[in-house]
Amino acid sequence: MTRRFIGRVTAAALVMALCAASCASTKSGPPVPQTTEAPPAEIVQESRDLFNRSFDEQYSSGYWVTRPSRGTIPVVGISGRRNNRNEAIQAAVADAARKVALYHGLYAASAAVLNQGSGYLDYFADFDYRLTIDNDPSVYTGSLVFDKDDDVYEKNGSLYVRVKYTGVADVPAYASVFENGVPDWVKNYRADVPGFLTGVGASRNKGSPQATSRASYESAIISLLPELTTKVAGSVHDAAGGKVQQNITTSQGNLTKVMILETWFDSKTGSVWTLLVAKERR
């Protein structure tokens, strides 16, 4: 039988404690317009492909490149079907605005708990995280530009909107290599973008493209935290006549300039991979 661990610590409780100590002090404020130099021509061209090709081609390829170009970030917002098309478009734009809000700053915390005893079934593992975005995403809704005829796409019960947001400070230069039709960062779970923290996240099908996409890019953000502040604690406890080894790992940090660069979809499983970059806000 599995022993009942006394005083079991959950990852959710640890994340809440981290947020209680840090979220209140997170700096926030309105976005500040910024400028940027033009990136290399090859980066500009690949970024423009998101809008130069039809949305049907983009969707069918399963590969979205949303690299910043000339101070503009292309973003894709996703929503499910609503009572009418305008409601669905508004929901997709709101989803895009949340991704834009990430650029202007967030606080993130994660916690992993592992309890392991001497018995075969004496095992408990837990993980949780939380993101706190500095500014309400609705602040950016009016700054998103799109064409209702060319930049709105419906497929398999979901609606997608391509939008543009200007005022980006930095444009990373890098190149993705494909292996058997799949970006190398999908297989290797790593990429190198000079001058930025680079994260790769993945999510299995969560039941809707919007939920799966959010889980994917949020996991990419959380993957950056160990590079910021990480604490590891271990202890041994007596429980029900046995010993339990408990290991707790917590990570947290403030990020800014979070930008989704590429997204890759597995059409067979519905899984989503995300490549993004960010900088630590000190």
Backbone as CSV, one residue per row, in Angstrom:
resi,resn,N_x,N_y,N_z,CA_x,CA_y,CA_z,C_x,C_y,C_z
1,MET,0.840,-1.202,0.000,0.000,0.000,0.000,0.877,1.254,0.000
2,THR,0.371,2.317,-0.584,1.110,3.573,-0.601,1.027,4.248,0.760
3,ARG,2.155,4.622,1.299,2.157,5.329,2.581,1.535,6.705,2.418
4,ARG,0.892,7.188,3.448,0.328,8.528,3.442,1.380,9.495,3.965
5,PHE,1.949,10.253,3.061,2.991,11.187,3.459,2.394,12.300,4.329
6,ILE,2.997,12.517,5.462,2.515,13.526,6.400,2.988,14.906,5.949
7,GLY,2.066,15.886,5.941,2.453,17.246,5.582,2.904,17.364,4.137
8,ARG,2.223,16.679,3.228,2.629,16.710,1.825,2.606,18.144,1.289
9,VAL,3.684,18.533,0.659,3.801,19.860,0.062,3.411,19.768,-1.409
10,THR,2.552,20.668,-1.863,2.146,20.666,-3.265,2.852,21.790,-4.019
11,ALA,3.045,21.583,-5.312,3.691,22.600,-6.138,2.841,23.862,-6.204
12,ALA,1.520,23.705,-6.234,0.637,24.864,-6.307,0.815,25.770,-5.091
13,ALA,0.942,25.159,-3.908,1.128,25.949,-2.687,2.454,26.699,-2.721
14,LEU,3.495,26.052,-3.236,4.796,26.707,-3.329,4.759,27.880,-4.296
15,VAL,4.093,27.695,-5.438,3.990,28.784,-6.412,3.223,29.954,-5.812
16,MET,2.145,29.667,-5.094,1.370,30.725,-4.453,2.232,31.497,-3.465
17,ALA,3.082,30.790,-2.725,3.959,31.447,-1.759,4.978,32.338,-2.457
18,LEU,5.530,31.856,-3.569,6.476,32.670,-4.329,5.809,33.937,-4.839
19,CYS,4.590,33.798,-5.348,3.878,34.948,-5.889,3.520,35.942,-4.789
20,ALA,3.140,35.420,-3.634,2.778,36.310,-2.531,3.957,37.182,-2.130
21,ALA,5.160,36.619,-2.248,6.356,37.353,-1.850,6.868,38.278,-2.934
22,SER,6.585,37.938,-4.209,7.214,38.666,-5.304,6.258,39.416,-6.214
23,CYS,5.046,38.902,-6.416,4.149,39.513,-7.402,3.790,40.947,-7.051
24,ALA,3.637,41.222,-5.756,3.225,42.557,-5.355,4.263,43.606,-5.694
25,SER,5.529,43.179,-5.787,6.597,44.134,-6.062,6.970,44.208,-7.529
26,THR,6.266,43.429,-8.372,6.568,43.439,-9.799,6.252,44.801,-10.398
27,LYS,7.214,45.352,-11.091,7.006,46.659,-11.695,6.086,46.529,-12.903
28,SER,5.228,47.516,-13.048,4.349,47.531,-14.215,4.122,48.963,-14.637
29,GLY,3.536,49.126,-15.805,3.283,50.471,-16.295,2.933,50.427,-17.745
30,PRO,2.539,51.548,-18.299,2.153,51.593,-19.706,3.338,51.338,-20.605
31,PRO,3.103,50.795,-21.798,4.197,50.533,-22.724,4.856,51.817,-23.190
32,VAL,6.145,51.734,-23.444,6.897,52.884,-23.921,7.275,52.648,-25.381
33,PRO,6.876,53.511,-26.310,7.238,53.336,-27.721,8.748,53.258,-27.874
34,GLN,9.204,52.322,-28.723,10.630,52.160,-28.914,10.927,51.994,-30.391
35,THR,12.186,52.110,-30.732,12.593,51.994,-32.131,13.587,50.868,-32.277
36,THR,13.796,50.476,-33.513,14.726,49.381,-33.772,15.388,49.577,-35.132
37,GLU,16.572,49.017,-35.277,17.227,49.027,-36.575,16.691,47.891,-37.421
38,ALA,16.777,48.023,-38.718,16.280,46.979,-39.610,17.148,45.734,-39.482
39,PRO,16.533,44.537,-39.393,17.284,43.295,-39.307,17.837,42.913,-40.675
40,PRO,18.649,41.870,-40.737,19.176,41.417,-42.022,18.051,41.071,-42.989
41,ALA,18.312,41.210,-44.290,17.271,41.028,-45.298,16.634,39.652,-45.236
42,GLU,17.439,38.609,-44.982,16.872,37.272,-44.987,15.899,37.068,-43.843
43,ILE,16.133,37.745,-42.715,15.209,37.643,-41.603,13.921,38.385,-41.925
44,VAL,14.029,39.535,-42.550,12.858,40.303,-42.947,11.982,39.486,-43.884
45,GLN,12.573,38.870,-44.879,11.812,38.124,-45.865,11.062,36.961,-45.229
46,GLU,11.743,36.208,-44.344,11.087,35.068,-43.728,9.943,35.525,-42.841
47,SER,10.113,36.659,-42.169,9.048,37.172,-41.322,7.856,37.631,-42.153
48,ARG,8.124,38.259,-43.285,7.038,38.754,-44.117,6.231,37.624,-44.735
49,ASP,6.805,36.456,-44.831,6.089,35.340,-45.421,4.772,35.062,-44.706
50,LEU,4.690,35.378,-43.434,3.467,35.129,-42.690,2.290,35.874,-43.299
51,PHE,2.568,37.043,-43.875,1.507,37.845,-44.456,1.491,37.783,-45.981
52,ASN,2.599,37.457,-46.610,2.637,37.394,-48.073,1.933,36.161,-48.613
53,ARG,1.974,35.078,-47.851,1.293,33.862,-48.279,-0.128,33.864,-47.748
54,SER,-1.022,33.121,-48.410,-2.398,33.046,-47.948,-2.452,32.339,-46.593
55,PHE,-3.489,32.638,-45.840,-3.610,32.007,-44.523,-3.801,30.499,-44.680
56,ASP,-4.458,30.090,-45.758,-4.653,28.658,-45.990,-3.312,27.948,-46.175
57,GLU,-2.388,28.600,-46.895,-1.054,28.031,-47.072,-0.308,27.973,-45.736
58,GLN,-0.426,29.048,-44.961,0.227,29.080,-43.657,-0.299,27.969,-42.752
59,TYR,-1.611,27.813,-42.740,-2.218,26.791,-41.884,-1.799,25.388,-42.328
60,SER,-1.829,25.166,-43.624,-1.499,23.845,-44.154,-0.045,23.468,-43.902
61,SER,0.833,24.465,-43.878,2.255,24.181,-43.656,2.540,23.741,-42.231
62,GLY,1.694,24.163,-41.289,1.922,23.813,-39.889,3.131,24.492,-39.287
63,TYR,3.603,25.545,-39.920,4.818,26.230,-39.470,4.624,27.730,-39.621
64,TRP,4.542,28.428,-38.481,4.337,29.868,-38.501,5.604,30.573,-38.044
65,VAL,6.077,31.476,-38.873,7.234,32.302,-38.523,6.722,33.687,-38.152
66,THR,6.919,34.073,-36.910,6.432,35.372,-36.420,7.586,36.180,-35.848
67,ARG,8.694,36.176,-36.557,9.856,36.959,-36.142,9.577,38.448,-36.304
68,PRO,10.070,39.274,-35.385,9.927,40.721,-35.548,10.672,41.200,-36.790
69,SER,10.121,42.199,-37.447,10.749,42.758,-38.632,10.473,44.248,-38.691
70,ARG,11.561,45.045,-38.732,11.430,46.497,-38.834,10.507,47.073,-37.758
71,GLY,10.705,46.619,-36.543,9.947,47.153,-35.420,8.524,46.658,-35.314
72,THR,8.173,45.598,-36.064,6.814,45.071,-36.045,6.816,43.581,-35.717
73,ILE,5.916,43.180,-34.814,5.757,41.761,-34.482,4.483,41.247,-35.145
74,PRO,4.571,40.214,-35.979,3.356,39.558,-36.453,2.892,38.555,-35.388
75,VAL,1.623,38.567,-35.073,1.067,37.712,-34.030,-0.185,37.033,-34.560
76,VAL,-0.397,35.787,-34.161,-1.612,35.067,-34.539,-2.460,34.852,-33.290
77,GLY,-3.693,35.351,-33.331,-4.641,35.127,-32.249,-5.605,34.023,-32.640
78,ILE,-6.022,33.218,-31.662,-6.871,32.062,-31.942,-8.100,32.089,-31.034
79,SER,-9.239,31.699,-31.580,-10.448,31.557,-30.770,-11.292,30.421,-31.317
80,GLY,-12.212,29.947,-30.494,-13.198,28.986,-30.965,-14.348,29.730,-31.608
81,ARG,-15.309,28.996,-32.135,-16.462,29.621,-32.758,-17.342,30.286,-31.700
82,ARG,-17.971,31.397,-32.075,-18.876,32.120,-31.197,-20.241,32.241,-31.878
83,ASN,-21.141,32.953,-31.223,-22.487,33.120,-31.790,-22.462,33.792,-33.145
84,ASN,-21.511,34.713,-33.312,-21.357,35.325,-34.621,-19.878,35.551,-34.891
85,ARG,-19.572,35.848,-36.131,-18.174,35.941,-36.559,-17.446,37.080,-35.859
86,ASN,-18.111,38.198,-35.656,-17.453,39.330,-35.010,-17.022,39.001,-33.583
87,GLU,-17.832,38.237,-32.859,-17.469,37.838,-31.507,-16.229,36.949,-31.530
88,ALA,-16.182,36.057,-32.510,-15.030,35.171,-32.628,-13.769,35.965,-32.959
89,ILE,-13.905,36.960,-33.831,-12.755,37.801,-34.183,-12.263,38.563,-32.963
90,GLN,-13.193,39.114,-32.181,-12.818,39.841,-30.975,-12.072,38.945,-29.990
91,ALA,-12.533,37.709,-29.871,-11.871,36.770,-28.958,-10.466,36.438,-29.451
92,ALA,-10.305,36.281,-30.770,-8.983,35.980,-31.322,-8.049,37.176,-31.167
93,VAL,-8.563,38.373,-31.354,-7.747,39.580,-31.165,-7.321,39.702,-29.706
94,ALA,-8.214,39.349,-28.782,-7.866,39.367,-27.359,-6.753,38.374,-27.056
95,ASP,-6.792,37.225,-27.733,-5.732,36.232,-27.557,-4.412,36.774,-28.079
96,ALA,-4.445,37.468,-29.217,-3.230,38.083,-29.760,-2.710,39.172,-28.820
97,ALA,-3.629,39.945,-28.238,-3.227,41.019,-27.327,-2.507,40.463,-26.102
98,ARG,-2.898,39.290,-25.643,-2.201,38.675,-24.501,-0.759,38.359,-24.867
99,LYS,-0.535,37.888,-26.070,0.832,37.587,-26.517,1.655,38.865,-26.639
100,VAL,1.018,39.946,-27.075,1.715,41.231,-27.155,2.050,41.741,-25.755
101,ALA,1.135,41.552,-24.814,1.365,42.007,-23.442,2.599,41.354,-22.835
102,LEU,2.900,40.133,-23.237,4.087,39.441,-22.724,5.356,40.230,-23.024
103,TYR,5.358,40.918,-24.158,6.549,41.666,-24.569,6.903,42.752,-23.553
104,HIS,5.878,43.313,-22.924,6.095,44.447,-22.031,6.350,44.030,-20.586
105,GLY,6.434,42.734,-20.319,6.883,42.318,-19.001,5.953,41.370,-18.279
106,LEU,6.551,40.457,-17.515,5.785,39.511,-16.713,6.654,38.961,-15.585
107,TYR,5.984,38.421,-14.593,6.642,37.676,-13.527,6.204,36.227,-13.659
108,ALA,7.123,35.293,-13.499,6.795,33.871,-13.600,7.451,33.101,-12.464
109,ALA,6.758,32.082,-11.989,7.293,31.225,-10.929,6.871,29.790,-11.200
110,SER,7.736,28.854,-10.858,7.415,27.438,-11.018,7.941,26.663,-9.819
111,ALA,7.329,25.515,-9.557,7.759,24.668,-8.443,7.582,23.208,-8.816
112,ALA,8.560,22.391,-8.446,8.502,20.948,-8.661,8.760,20.254,-7.334
113,VAL,7.928,19.292,-7.005,8.050,18.549,-5.750,8.182,17.065,-6.069
114,LEU,9.140,16.420,-5.423,9.319,14.977,-5.594,9.491,14.340,-4.221
115,ASN,8.540,13.498,-3.842,8.638,12.707,-2.614,8.839,11.250,-3.002
116,GLN,9.858,10.603,-2.433,10.112,9.211,-2.773,10.532,8.445,-1.525
117,GLY,9.781,7.364,-1.229,10.079,6.536,-0.074,10.757,5.237,-0.468
118,SER,10.889,4.361,0.504,11.601,3.096,0.263,10.732,2.062,-0.433
119,GLY,9.412,2.221,-0.353,8.511,1.271,-0.984,8.305,1.565,-2.458
120,TYR,7.849,0.562,-3.185,7.678,0.695,-4.626,6.660,1.778,-4.973
121,LEU,5.612,1.889,-4.135,4.553,2.847,-4.415,4.704,4.147,-3.636
122,ASP,5.786,4.300,-2.908,6.001,5.517,-2.113,6.581,6.622,-2.992
123,TYR,5.738,7.166,-3.859,6.223,8.131,-4.831,5.144,9.179,-5.083
124,PHE,5.556,10.450,-5.059,4.637,11.547,-5.356,5.412,12.637,-6.063
125,ALA,4.945,13.025,-7.259,5.586,14.090,-8.018,4.531,15.120,-8.399
126,ASP,4.903,16.394,-8.338,3.959,17.458,-8.626,4.702,18.639,-9.246
127,PHE,4.031,19.337,-10.149,4.622,20.512,-10.789,3.531,21.531,-11.049
128,ASP,3.858,22.818,-10.848,2.894,23.866,-11.128,3.651,25.155,-11.441
129,TYR,2.967,26.083,-12.088,3.586,27.375,-12.405,2.507,28.444,-12.470
130,ARG,2.958,29.694,-12.485,2.041,30.819,-12.626,2.736,31.957,-13.359
131,LEU,1.980,32.607,-14.244,2.462,33.799,-14.935,1.613,34.994,-14.499
132,THR,2.264,36.100,-14.201,1.560,37.340,-13.890,2.043,38.402,-14.870
133,ILE,1.174,38.779,-15.809,1.535,39.758,-16.833,1.394,41.169,-16.264
134,ASP,2.381,42.009,-16.535,2.409,43.346,-15.952,1.174,44.181,-16.300
135,ASN,0.814,44.203,-17.580,-0.261,45.070,-18.054,-1.447,44.249,-18.558
136,ASP,-2.626,44.779,-18.383,-3.828,44.126,-18.886,-3.733,44.033,-20.410
137,PRO,-3.890,42.848,-20.982,-3.778,42.703,-22.447,-4.705,43.616,-23.229
138,SER,-5.846,43.988,-22.644,-6.793,44.841,-23.374,-6.194,46.202,-23.724
139,VAL,-5.103,46.581,-23.019,-4.421,47.843,-23.311,-3.925,47.870,-24.759
140,TYR,-3.604,46.699,-25.300,-2.956,46.629,-26.614,-3.922,46.313,-27.747
141,THR,-5.174,46.020,-27.427,-6.124,45.620,-28.466,-6.246,46.658,-29.571
142,GLY,-6.346,47.920,-29.196,-6.511,48.971,-30.187,-5.281,49.247,-31.023
143,SER,-4.138,48.669,-30.638,-2.885,48.882,-31.377,-2.608,47.774,-32.387
144,LEU,-3.481,46.776,-32.450,-3.278,45.646,-33.341,-3.934,45.918,-34.691
145,VAL,-3.183,45.731,-35.765,-3.654,46.046,-37.115,-3.865,44.754,-37.904
146,PHE,-5.025,44.634,-38.550,-5.285,43.472,-39.403,-6.390,43.811,-40.388
147,ASP,-6.497,42.985,-41.429,-7.509,43.155,-42.473,-8.536,42.035,-42.319
148,LYS,-9.804,42.396,-42.138,-10.830,41.382,-41.907,-11.013,40.445,-43.098
149,ASP,-10.636,40.895,-44.284,-10.796,40.050,-45.471,-9.634,39.083,-45.653
150,ASP,-8.404,39.562,-45.434,-7.219,38.743,-45.725,-6.604,38.072,-44.502
151,ASP,-6.837,38.617,-43.311,-6.118,38.153,-42.127,-6.985,37.392,-41.145
152,VAL,-8.175,36.986,-41.553,-9.063,36.182,-40.716,-9.306,34.849,-41.412
153,TYR,-9.173,33.772,-40.662,-9.233,32.436,-41.265,-9.983,31.500,-40.324
154,GLU,-10.901,30.693,-40.873,-11.650,29.721,-40.082,-11.357,28.313,-40.579
155,LYS,-11.113,27.421,-39.629,-10.790,26.042,-40.005,-11.089,25.114,-38.830
156,ASN,-11.822,24.057,-39.105,-12.080,23.005,-38.115,-12.593,23.546,-36.784
157,GLY,-13.514,24.500,-36.865,-14.146,24.993,-35.657,-13.391,26.067,-34.916
158,SER,-12.287,26.535,-35.455,-11.513,27.599,-34.815,-11.329,28.762,-35.778
159,LEU,-11.111,29.939,-35.208,-10.890,31.138,-36.008,-9.531,31.720,-35.657
160,TYR,-8.787,32.138,-36.681,-7.435,32.670,-36.520,-7.376,34.084,-37.103
161,VAL,-6.678,34.963,-36.421,-6.494,36.324,-36.907,-5.002,36.663,-36.880
162,ARG,-4.477,37.112,-38.034,-3.100,37.600,-38.103,-3.104,39.100,-37.836
163,VAL,-2.309,39.544,-36.872,-2.260,40.969,-36.564,-0.803,41.432,-36.565
164,LYS,-0.628,42.761,-36.628,0.701,43.357,-36.537,0.714,44.341,-35.370
165,TYR,1.822,44.316,-34.628,1.989,45.242,-33.517,3.348,45.920,-33.654
166,THR,3.364,47.240,-33.621,4.605,47.981,-33.792,5.128,48.495,-32.454
167,GLY,6.415,48.863,-32.441,7.038,49.397,-31.235,7.974,48.415,-30.573
168,VAL,8.651,47.597,-31.379,9.543,46.566,-30.854,10.969,47.084,-30.792
169,ALA,11.654,46.797,-29.706,12.994,47.355,-29.509,14.097,46.506,-30.140
170,ASP,13.949,45.190,-30.112,15.033,44.313,-30.537,14.533,43.276,-31.532
171,VAL,15.351,42.965,-32.499,15.028,41.943,-33.484,16.145,40.905,-33.486
172,PRO,15.892,39.721,-32.987,16.945,38.705,-32.948,17.264,38.157,-34.330
173,ALA,18.521,37.899,-34.589,18.954,37.301,-35.853,19.399,35.871,-35.588
174,TYR,18.830,34.939,-36.302,19.167,33.526,-36.135,18.642,32.782,-37.356
175,ALA,18.924,31.501,-37.432,18.434,30.692,-38.553,18.029,29.319,-38.049
176,SER,16.821,28.882,-38.397,16.368,27.533,-38.055,16.736,26.572,-39.179
177,VAL,17.184,25.400,-38.795,17.540,24.361,-39.758,16.472,23.277,-39.711
178,PHE,16.060,22.810,-40.896,15.042,21.773,-40.955,15.662,20.389,-41.108
179,GLU,15.092,19.440,-40.387,15.489,18.036,-40.485,14.247,17.209,-40.779
180,ASN,14.173,16.652,-41.960,13.010,15.863,-42.372,11.707,16.655,-42.241
181,GLY,11.773,17.923,-42.617,10.585,18.750,-42.610,10.204,19.342,-41.272
182,VAL,11.049,19.143,-40.258,10.754,19.635,-38.913,11.892,20.549,-38.457
183,PRO,11.585,21.724,-37.874,12.654,22.597,-37.381,13.528,21.882,-36.356
184,ASP,14.828,22.136,-36.411,15.745,21.432,-35.519,15.457,21.708,-34.051
185,TRP,14.927,22.898,-33.723,14.661,23.206,-32.320,13.518,22.366,-31.754
186,VAL,12.653,21.847,-32.621,11.585,20.957,-32.165,12.180,19.642,-31.671
187,LYS,13.147,19.126,-32.401,13.766,17.855,-32.026,14.783,18.010,-30.899
188,ASN,15.519,19.111,-30.914,16.602,19.296,-29.943,16.179,20.038,-28.686
189,TYR,15.017,20.631,-28.705,14.509,21.427,-27.571,15.476,22.535,-27.179
190,ARG,16.170,23.075,-28.126,17.059,24.189,-27.839,17.321,24.977,-29.119
191,ALA,17.676,26.246,-28.929,18.061,27.106,-30.033,18.937,28.206,-29.454
192,ASP,19.677,28.863,-30.304,20.584,29.918,-29.855,20.272,31.196,-30.609
193,VAL,19.749,32.174,-29.894,19.477,33.492,-30.464,20.359,34.479,-29.712
194,PRO,21.390,35.007,-30.337,22.351,35.881,-29.650,21.690,37.045,-28.922
195,GLY,22.107,37.244,-27.678,21.616,38.365,-26.896,20.300,38.137,-26.196
196,PHE,19.739,36.928,-26.328,18.444,36.641,-25.722,18.464,35.320,-24.969
197,LEU,17.628,35.225,-23.952,17.281,33.927,-23.391,16.370,33.247,-24.409
198,THR,16.610,31.994,-24.701,15.838,31.297,-25.727,15.167,30.075,-25.129
199,GLY,13.855,29.966,-25.316,13.115,28.851,-24.746,12.312,28.094,-25.782
200,VAL,12.167,26.801,-25.563,11.335,25.951,-26.408,10.311,25.274,-25.509
201,GLY,9.056,25.344,-25.903,7.997,24.704,-25.139,7.149,23.831,-26.028
202,ALA,6.465,22.868,-25.422,5.604,21.965,-26.186,4.383,21.616,-25.354
203,SER,3.306,21.312,-26.049,2.090,20.893,-25.371,1.356,19.868,-26.213
204,ARG,0.863,18.842,-25.555,-0.024,17.914,-26.237,-1.367,18.595,-26.480
205,ASN,-2.184,17.968,-27.289,-3.493,18.512,-27.619,-4.320,18.719,-26.350
206,LYS,-4.734,19.968,-26.118,-5.533,20.309,-24.939,-7.026,20.401,-25.257
207,GLY,-7.407,19.979,-26.449,-8.813,19.997,-26.805,-9.208,21.123,-27.729
208,SER,-8.377,22.177,-27.800,-8.634,23.282,-28.716,-7.296,23.888,-29.112
209,PRO,-7.192,24.437,-30.334,-5.933,25.059,-30.758,-5.502,26.194,-29.836
210,GLN,-6.455,26.979,-29.328,-6.108,28.100,-28.467,-5.478,27.611,-27.157
211,ALA,-6.112,26.634,-26.510,-5.592,26.115,-25.244,-4.246,25.439,-25.440
212,THR,-4.098,24.693,-26.534,-2.838,24.003,-26.794,-1.726,24.997,-27.084
213,SER,-2.024,26.024,-27.868,-1.027,27.041,-28.181,-0.578,27.772,-26.929
214,ARG,-1.540,28.143,-26.065,-1.176,28.857,-24.835,-0.305,27.980,-23.938
215,ALA,-0.679,26.725,-23.770,0.121,25.829,-22.933,1.528,25.672,-23.492
216,SER,1.651,25.676,-24.817,2.956,25.513,-25.450,3.852,26.720,-25.198
217,TYR,3.341,27.932,-25.456,4.222,29.089,-25.281,4.466,29.401,-23.807
218,GLU,3.506,29.059,-22.935,3.754,29.252,-21.512,4.829,28.292,-21.006
219,SER,4.844,27.066,-21.517,5.897,26.131,-21.116,7.260,26.595,-21.610
220,ALA,7.281,27.280,-22.764,8.546,27.846,-23.252,9.034,28.953,-22.323
221,ILE,8.108,29.762,-21.817,8.476,30.810,-20.867,9.020,30.196,-19.584
222,ILE,8.343,29.177,-19.067,8.771,28.540,-17.824,10.131,27.877,-17.992
223,SER,10.438,27.426,-19.205,11.743,26.783,-19.436,12.901,27.759,-19.253
224,LEU,12.622,29.061,-19.270,13.666,30.072,-19.100,14.016,30.311,-17.632
225,LEU,13.114,29.992,-16.724,13.285,30.361,-15.324,14.533,29.778,-14.658
226,PRO,14.912,28.520,-14.950,16.133,28.003,-14.312,17.376,28.829,-14.611
227,GLU,17.342,29.608,-15.695,18.482,30.468,-16.013,18.472,31.759,-15.198
228,LEU,17.381,32.013,-14.470,17.254,33.230,-13.685,17.546,32.946,-12.207
229,THR,16.547,32.484,-11.470,16.733,32.183,-10.050,16.141,30.816,-9.737
230,THR,16.973,29.894,-9.287,16.525,28.549,-8.955,17.067,28.141,-7.595
231,LYS,16.195,27.542,-6.774,16.601,27.029,-5.477,16.192,25.565,-5.380
232,VAL,17.090,24.738,-4.833,16.828,23.316,-4.667,17.001,22.972,-3.194
233,ALA,16.006,22.302,-2.622,16.071,21.910,-1.213,15.714,20.441,-1.079
234,GLY,16.449,19.730,-0.225,16.190,18.318,-0.002,16.111,18.021,1.484
235,SER,15.252,17.060,1.840,15.108,16.692,3.243,14.585,15.269,3.340
236,VAL,14.758,14.669,4.515,14.282,13.306,4.781,13.319,13.362,5.963
237,HIS,12.149,12.716,5.813,11.142,12.717,6.864,10.741,11.292,7.221
238,ASP,10.323,11.115,8.467,9.732,9.850,8.895,8.252,9.880,8.573
239,ALA,7.755,8.823,7.968,6.336,8.761,7.615,5.863,7.323,7.611
240,ALA,4.888,7.028,8.482,4.270,5.693,8.535,5.300,4.591,8.647
241,GLY,6.286,4.812,9.505,7.285,3.780,9.746,8.382,3.694,8.717
242,GLY,8.431,4.619,7.797,9.470,4.595,6.769,10.095,5.966,6.581
243,LYS,11.039,6.045,5.672,11.724,7.290,5.359,11.241,7.814,4.001
244,VAL,11.054,9.113,3.940,10.643,9.754,2.698,11.643,10.850,2.353
245,GLN,12.211,10.750,1.176,13.119,11.785,0.679,12.299,12.800,-0.105
246,GLN,12.404,14.058,0.300,11.656,15.110,-0.377,12.609,16.097,-1.035
247,ASN,12.405,16.346,-2.340,13.202,17.316,-3.082,12.269,18.373,-3.671
248,ILE,12.598,19.625,-3.433,11.785,20.744,-3.906,12.653,21.676,-4.733
249,THR,12.197,21.988,-5.933,12.906,22.927,-6.812,11.967,24.070,-7.160
250,THR,12.390,25.290,-6.877,11.586,26.466,-7.216,12.404,27.406,-8.090
251,SER,11.742,28.002,-9.059,12.386,28.967,-9.958,11.454,30.153,-10.132
252,GLN,12.028,31.330,-10.317,11.207,32.510,-10.528,12.025,33.601,-11.204
253,GLY,11.348,34.584,-11.743,12.060,35.693,-12.351,11.135,36.628,-13.091
254,ASN,11.653,37.796,-13.403,10.934,38.806,-14.180,11.509,38.855,-15.589
255,LEU,10.637,38.798,-16.563,11.056,38.787,-17.958,10.445,39.953,-18.716
256,THR,11.115,40.366,-19.760,10.605,41.396,-20.650,10.990,41.038,-22.083
257,LYS,10.418,41.727,-23.036,10.677,41.478,-24.457,10.451,40.005,-24.837
258,VAL,9.393,39.430,-24.307,9.039,38.049,-24.639,8.385,38.036,-26.017
259,MET,8.995,37.316,-26.956,8.497,37.289,-28.334,8.456,35.862,-28.866
260,ILE,7.303,35.481,-29.380,7.165,34.169,-30.018,7.728,34.284,-31.435
261,LEU,8.763,33.512,-31.720,9.430,33.600,-33.017,8.877,32.603,-34.031
262,GLU,8.631,31.377,-33.577,8.152,30.344,-34.493,7.206,29.402,-33.742
263,THR,6.276,28.827,-34.488,5.367,27.827,-33.947,5.269,26.685,-34.946
264,TRP,5.341,25.470,-34.437,5.243,24.298,-35.316,4.156,23.379,-34.791
265,PHE,3.284,22.913,-35.697,2.150,22.077,-35.325,2.315,20.665,-35.879
266,ASP,1.979,19.694,-35.062,1.930,18.313,-35.525,0.490,18.027,-35.937
267,SER,0.246,17.945,-37.226,-1.117,17.791,-37.730,-1.750,16.466,-37.316
268,LYS,-0.939,15.454,-37.043,-1.474,14.134,-36.685,-1.951,14.085,-35.238
269,THR,-1.203,14.688,-34.335,-1.522,14.587,-32.910,-2.154,15.853,-32.332
270,GLY,-2.015,16.978,-33.042,-2.520,18.234,-32.511,-1.585,18.892,-31.517
271,SER,-0.395,18.351,-31.340,0.585,18.941,-30.432,1.180,20.204,-31.042
272,VAL,1.669,21.102,-30.185,2.216,22.378,-30.637,3.562,22.627,-29.968
273,TRP,4.542,23.091,-30.742,5.856,23.484,-30.233,6.037,24.983,-30.459
274,THR,6.677,25.664,-29.512,6.884,27.098,-29.603,8.340,27.457,-29.320
275,LEU,8.882,28.313,-30.158,10.219,28.886,-29.947,10.034,30.360,-29.630
276,LEU,10.571,30.799,-28.489,10.454,32.215,-28.126,11.731,32.714,-27.476
277,VAL,11.827,34.025,-27.371,12.972,34.657,-26.723,12.475,35.673,-25.710
278,ALA,13.373,36.049,-24.812,13.046,37.050,-23.805,14.346,37.586,-23.225
279,LYS,14.219,38.629,-22.425,15.343,39.155,-21.674,14.947,39.261,-20.210
280,GLU,15.948,39.102,-19.345,15.659,39.229,-17.925,15.495,40.701,-17.579
281,ARG,14.474,41.006,-16.801,14.283,42.375,-16.343,14.858,42.474,-14.924
282,ARG,15.856,43.280,-14.788,16.558,43.398,-13.500,16.018,44.570,-12.690
